[in-house]
Amino acid sequence: MTLPRHSVSVTGVVVDDQDRVLVIQRRDNGRWELPGGVLELEESIPDGMKREVLEETGVHVEPVRLTGVYKNIKVGVVALVFRARYVSGQPTTTDESQAVEWWTEEEIRAKMPQVYAIRAIDAIQATDVPVRLHDGVTIL
């Protein structure tokens, strides 16, 4: 019998001085999301978040604080989401992103799937670290 496995992803919610959030449109499925991805086995959690943001946006960041933990119960992915501070670089498309933009909270609510939008909203608004379950589409 094979035991169920989880994977861990890391996401950076990069907020500029106008309270806009850096978002990407993925090349593989066209969805608008926050930059992030699977944590590699040998890297630390902060280093993984910085690497994923850089790979998808061309921007160097530093983690500020953990803002949420989210589990997709359908596929077993646990996402660690961090508010991140811009350090350097110009937002640009990459091999993983076909568009990179700064969005307001209202744009995030209107244009991003709920399970990704809540991560940005929690990073902007929450004072406690929420732990949420979802099924890939809906917050449970």
Secondary structure, 3 states (H helix, E strand, C coil): CCCCCCEEEEEEEEECCCCCEEEEEECCCCCEECCEEECCCCCCHHHHHHHHHHHHHCCEEEEEEEEEEEEECCCCEEEEEEEEEEEECCCCCCCCEEEEEEECHHHHHHHCCHHHHHHHHHHHHCCCCCEEEECCCCEC
